[in-house]
Amino acid sequence: MLKMCHKKNREIIKPYKDNLEYLADQFERLKLIKNDNEADDEDGFLINPRKIRRLPRRHRIFKTRNKADNNKKLLELEKRIDRRLAVTDRTFPFKEFQKKKSLTRMEELIILELLEGEVFGSSEYDVKELLDLISEDTYERLKNIKLFQKDGKLVKEKIIEVDYEHNIFGMTQCIKLNNKIKALLLEEKGVKNKLNIKENDFFEIIKPTIPFDKVILHKKTFEDIGLTIEMIQGNTSRLLHEWGIKGSNLYPSDKVKKRRRNHPVIMLFYGAPGTGKTLTANAVAYTLKKELLTFDCSKILDLYVGESEKNVRKIFDNYREISKGMKNPPVLLLNEADQFLHRRINATRSVDNMYNQMQNIFLEQLERFEGILIATTNLIENLDSAFSRRFHHKIEFRRPGTGERFKLWQVHIPEKAPLSDDVDLQDLAIHYNLSGGQIALVVKNAAVRAARRGDKIMMEDFIFACEDELAGNFDEKARVRVGF
């Protein structure tokens, strides 16, 4: 009986299947270390150790046993990791890196914490969080700050990256694991483009298919877009430089382009909904022979404090990572960027602080941006002047005139759609002040009425759908009927 129990309790040591299984054990080890630190720091023991003597005896015994159990689990896990490594016929990247760089225990824990964050979606930490992990008391916290300074080994050897964030509370150091180190430790192959574009939850990658001759815009808007494209491509810039026009060197010469491929061009498309802002961004990317990376700015808000601010930075970090190594980086489209661009407000609530902080980060990121960025907004009246200066081109998308509306009616009615002889598109274009988006909706609603009857689409169907659209529109300008 004793022999059977002994055999049953004996642990069978198995080799690691792969790098991910090994890292899973390391992350579990990290969790136990953090639990141990949290137990130490509970009730402020690190700040004032005398507090422990004021606790009831039962509480003190419970905490002591809890800490002892945690330490026992940690020791057993570390031994199991060593035994499994001993029977595994390969060495994993983290172990090799640890040996090659002669990492101390604190440096090792910092890298593991940042790596776990990269895997599970929290790629940046502030110094305070990491100091809590590696320090047992206030003295050690002060001593360990040097690990995150310029002379610290992890920073000096570019294993970690330190970014400085300005906010209402002052300046915060944000720590991130170097992308190459992350790829090495996770054994990622081809990570630069495939992983970031195809598996990124934020972005949608679009291959543009719309040339400019298929886009119908107000004449002034079309001219402004055309001028911007010419300036980006450099044709107009060279002439302006020859004529001695000041500021014409905003766009680089061919020699400068070779040195700095991603010269920043930041555009703001503003105007009423349905006037073609997103469609035009597609045409801009098509003309420049670039892919379009789109982001819906409504995704930025998060219920957790600090997450929305991190998400703003993540947009630009991900774009930079995607663009790195690409010969022709994509155009970044920020759709409905209103919450970034409105006037900042006096902070009276925590949510006000969050919005202001998001805007501060957005401003900083625009300053550092390299590439082509297009932001769209419907609410130009609330634009903060600080943002206005950051956009090289601010292009108004006006509501289409009669001629543009007629073309839009022609475009949005499919060739196969059966029209009654009484349908007069010119008359509809003259009398109803609709945007392209509204016309598309009206055509659909008119077709639904006709399909229910099993008949052709009649002028009456279009008029009914137009009136219905105008009556339910929140935009006062769009409610105006023309020519009545």
N, C-alpha and C positions, 0 to 999 in steps of 0.2 A: 504493500500500500504506500509506504514511504517512497519507494522507488518511482512509482507511478506519479505521485505528486511532484517529485523533483523533476521528472521528465516533462510534466505538463507546464511547470513554471519556467522552464528554461527557454529563453528567447531565441528564436531562429533568426540569425543575421542574414539579411538579403542584400545583395548589391543594389545600388541605385539604378533604376531603369534609364533615366535621362537627367539632363541638367535641370529641368523644371521640378522634378521630384526632389532633387537635392536642394534647390532654392526654397521649395515649400517647407522643408525642415528648418532651413536658416530663418525664414520668416516666422515660423512658430517659435524658434529660439528668441527672436527679436521681441515677439509678443510677451514672452515670459519675463524678459528683462524689463520691458516697459511696465508690466504689472507689478514687478518688484519695486520699481522706482515710484510708481503711483502709491503703493502701500506705505513707502517711506514718507512721502510728501503729504499724505492725507492729514487733514487738520492742521497743516502748516508746521509739521515736525522739523522740517529742514530750516525753517525760519526761526522757530522757537522750540527747541527740544524739551524744555521744561514742561510743555503742555502735556506730554505723555504721562507725567506723574500725577496730573489732576484727573485722569480718566479712571473710571471704576476698574477694580482689579480684574473682573471678568472680561472687560473690553480689552485690557492690556494683554491678557493671556490669549484671547482670540486672535488679536493682531499678530502676536509673536508666533503662534502656531501657523497662521495663514502665511506669514513670510517664510517660515521654515519649510512648509509644504511647497511653496513656489520655488524656493531655492533647490529643494530636492528634485522637483520635476525638471528644472533647468539643468542641473548636473547630470541627470539620467539622459536627457535629450542630447546634451553635448557629447556624452560618452557613446550614445547610439550613433550619432553622426560620424564620429571617428571610426567606429567599428564598421559601419557600412562603407565608408570611404576605403577602408583597408581591404575589403573584398570586392571593390569595384575596379574594373580593369581599365579605367580612364581617369584623368584628372579634369575637374570642371573649371571653367574660366574664372570663377570667383576665387577658388583656391589658388590657382596659378597666379592671379593678379595680386592676391594677398601676400604670397611669397615673394613675387618679383618686386613689389613696391615696399616690402617690409612694413606692412601696415600695423599700427598699434591697435589695441582692442577698440579704442574710441574711434579711430579712423574707419575701422571695419564696420562698426555699428552705424556710423553716419552714412556710409555707402549703402549698406543694407536697407536702412530706412528710406533713403532717396530712391533706391531701386524698387522697393515695394510700392512706393508712391507712384512711380512711373507705370508699374504693372496694373495698379488698381485705380488710376485716374487722379491722383493728387501729386502732380509732378513738381510742385514748388513748396518749400517750407521756409518759415522765417527762422532766424537764428535761435530765438527763444525756444522753439519746439525741439530743436536738435540739442541745445544745451541741457534741456530737461532730461533728454535721453541718456546723455553721457556723464552727467554730473550728479554727485551724491549730496552736495551741500552748496551753499552760496559761495564759499571760497573757491570750490572747484569750478563753479559757473564762471566766475570772474577770470580764473586761470585759463579755462578752456576757450575763451573768446578768441584767443590768438590763432586757434585752428582755422578760423574763418576770415582771417586777415590776409593781406597780400603775401606775407612771408610764410603763411601756413602751407604745409606740404601739399595738401589737397587742392588748394587754390593755385599755388605756384606751378604745380605739374598739370594743371587744367583737368583735374579729375572732377572737380565741382566748379560751378559757375556762380558768381555772386552778382546779383542785380540790386540796385537801390531804388526803392519805391517811396515817393513823397506822398504823404497824406496829412490829414488834419492834426494827427498826433505827432508829426515830425517825419523822420526818415526811417524806413524799415529795410533791413537786409533780407533779400529773398534768395534762397539757396536752391540750386537745381543741379542734377547729375548731368555731366557732359554727355551729349547724345552718342558720341562714338564709344564711350565707356559703357553706356547703357546697352548699346547694340552688341558690344563684345560680351558682356556678362549674361545677356539673354540669348546669345548665339543667334541674333537676328541676321538674316541674309537679305540683301536688297531692300533694307528697311527705309532708305531715304525717300523713295517715291511710292512703292506699292502699298506699304503698310499705312502710311500717312494719308494717302488719297482715298484708297478703297475702304479702309476700315475706320476712318475717322468719323465719330458720331456727329461732329459739328458741321462738317462741310459736305456739300454735294458737288461733285465734279461734272461739268457739262461740256460736251464737245459742241461748240457753236455751229449752227447750220443756217443762220439768217444773214444774208448779205444786205448791204445798205439799200439796194434798189428794191428790197421787199419791205422796207420800213417806211411807214407813212407818218410824217411829223409836221408840225407847224413850220412854215418856211424859215422863221428866225431860229428855231431850235435846230433844224437840219443844218443851217449855215454854221451855227456855233459848234455842233458836233464835228462837222467837216473840217473846220479850222483846227480843232483840238487834235484830230487824227493826223492832219498834215504836220502839226508842230511835233507830235510824238515821233512821227516817221522822219522828221528832220528836214523836209523839203522847204517849208516856210522859214524855219529857223536860220538856215544858211543865208537866205535872202535878207532877212532882218539884220543879221550880223554884218552883211556886206553894206547895208544902208546905214549902219551905225546906230541902230535903234537900241536904247538902253534896255537891259534885261533880256535881250535876245539870246544870251548865252545860258539861259535857264535850261535849255535842252542841249545835250552834249554833242560835240563833234564826233566824227567816226573814231578818232584816236582815243578820245575820252571814253566812248562807248565800249571799246575793247577792254579798257581798264576797269570800267564800272558798268557792267551789263544791266543791272537792275536800277537804273536811275529813276528816282521817285516821280511819279505823275499821279496826283491825287485829285479826283473829280467829285463834285457833288451834283447829282441830278435831283432837281426839286420841282414839284408841281402837283396838280390834282391827281387822285388815283385814276388809273386807266389811261393815262396819257402816253404810255410807251416807255417808261424808264427802264424797266427790266429787259424788255425786248431790245432796246437800244444798246444796253450793256452787252447783250449777246452779239449784236452786230459789230460793236467795237472790237470785241475779242476775235470775231470771225475775220474782220479786216486786218487785224494785227497778227493773225495766224497763231493765236494763243488759245489755250483752254480757259474755261471760266470756272472759277472756284466760288461758289455762292454760300452765303451764310445768312440764315434768318435770325435777325437780332432779337426777336422775341424769345429765343432760346436762352438768352444770356442770364435772365433772372433766375435766382435760386432761393429757396426758402432758408438755407443755412447762411448765417452771418459770415461774410468774407468770401463765399463761394462765387458770387456774381462778379466781384472784383477780380478774382483769379481767372474766371472764364474770359474776361475781356483780354487779359494778357495772353491767355491760351490761344485765342484767335490768331494773334500775330505770331506767337511762337510756332504754332503749327504751320502757318503759311511760310515762315522762314525755313522751317525744316523741309517742307515739301519743295520749296524753290531751290534749296541747296542742291547743287549737282545737276540741275536741269538747264539745258541750253536755252530753253525758251519758257521761263516761268509763267504760270497762269495769271490772269487778271483776277483780282480779289473783289468780289461784289458783296457789299454789306447792305442787304435789303431792309428797308424800313428802319433806318438807323436813328429814328426820332429821339429815343431815350438817351442816346449819347450826345445829341446836338442841342437840346433845349437849354435855355438860360439856367444857370446854376441858381440854387435857392438857399436862403438862410436856413441852416440845419437846426431844426427844433425837435426832430425825431430821429431814431436810429435809421429809418428808411431813407431820410433825407441825406444823412451822412453816406449811406451806401451809394445813392445816385451820384452825389458829388465826387465820391472816391472813384466810381466807375468812369466818370468824365475826365478826372485828372489822369487816370491811367490811359484812357483813350487818346488824350492830347499828347502824352509822352510817347505813345506808340506811333502816332502819326508823325512825330518829329523824327523818329528812328526808321520809319518805313522806307524800304527800297523795293520798287516795283510799280505796278499800276493798280490803283485802288479806286473803286467807284462806290460811293455811298448814295443811297436814295432816301428821300424824305418827302412827306406830304405837307409838312408844317414849317415852312421857311420863316414864317413870322416870328417863331420862337427861337430862332437860331442864335446861339451865343456868339458874340463877336470874336471871342478867342478861337472858335472853330472856323469862323469865316476866313480868317487869315491863313489857316492851315491848308485850305483847298486852292490848288493852282487854277482850277476851272470850276466855276459855278454856273451851271446851265439850267435855264428855266424850261420846263416842259409845259408849254401853253396848250390850252384846249384847242383842238383842230378847228380851222376855219371851214367855210362851206365846201371849198374844193377838196380839202383833205377828208372831210366827212363823206363826200361822195365816193372817193376812192376806198375809204374804209368799209362802206356798205358793200362795194363790189368785192372786196377781199374776203369779208366775213360770210358772204352768202355762197355756199358751195355750188359748184357747177351742176351737180345732180339734183339740187333742191328744186322742186316744181313751183314756179312762180305763176300767179294769175296775171292776165294781161293788164289788169288795172294797177299793178305795182309800179310806182314812180320813185326810183331811188333819189333822183335829183330833188324832188319835192321833199322827201324825208330829210335829205341833207340840209336843205334850206330852212326848214321849219323846226328841227329838233337839234338843240345844242348838246350833243352827246359826245363823250370821249370814245376812243377806240374800244376800251374795255366794256363800256356801256353798250355800244353797238353790237359787240359780240354776244352779250347777254340778251339783248332785244331780239336778235335773229333767232337765238335758241328758243326763247319763250314764244315767239310768233310761230315757229315751226311746230312747237308742242301743241298749240291751239289747232293748227291745221291738221296735224297727224291724228288728233282725237276725233276730228270730223271725218278723217279719211279723204281729205280734199287738198287742193293746191293751197299754197300760202298766198293770202289775199292782202291787199293794201290795208284793209280793215284790221287784219291781224297785227301788222307792223305798227299801225297807229295806236291800237290798244296797248301793245307791249311798250311803245315809247312813252305813252302817257303814264302807264303804271310805273315805269322806271323813274321818270321825273318826279312823280308824286312820292316815291319812297326814298329819294336821294337826300342825303344829309348835307350835300354841298349846295349852298344857295345859288352859286354861279351856274351850276348844272341844271337848275330848275327853269332857267330862262328859256322860253320858247322864242325862236327867231322868226320874224316875217309875218306874224299874225296881226 
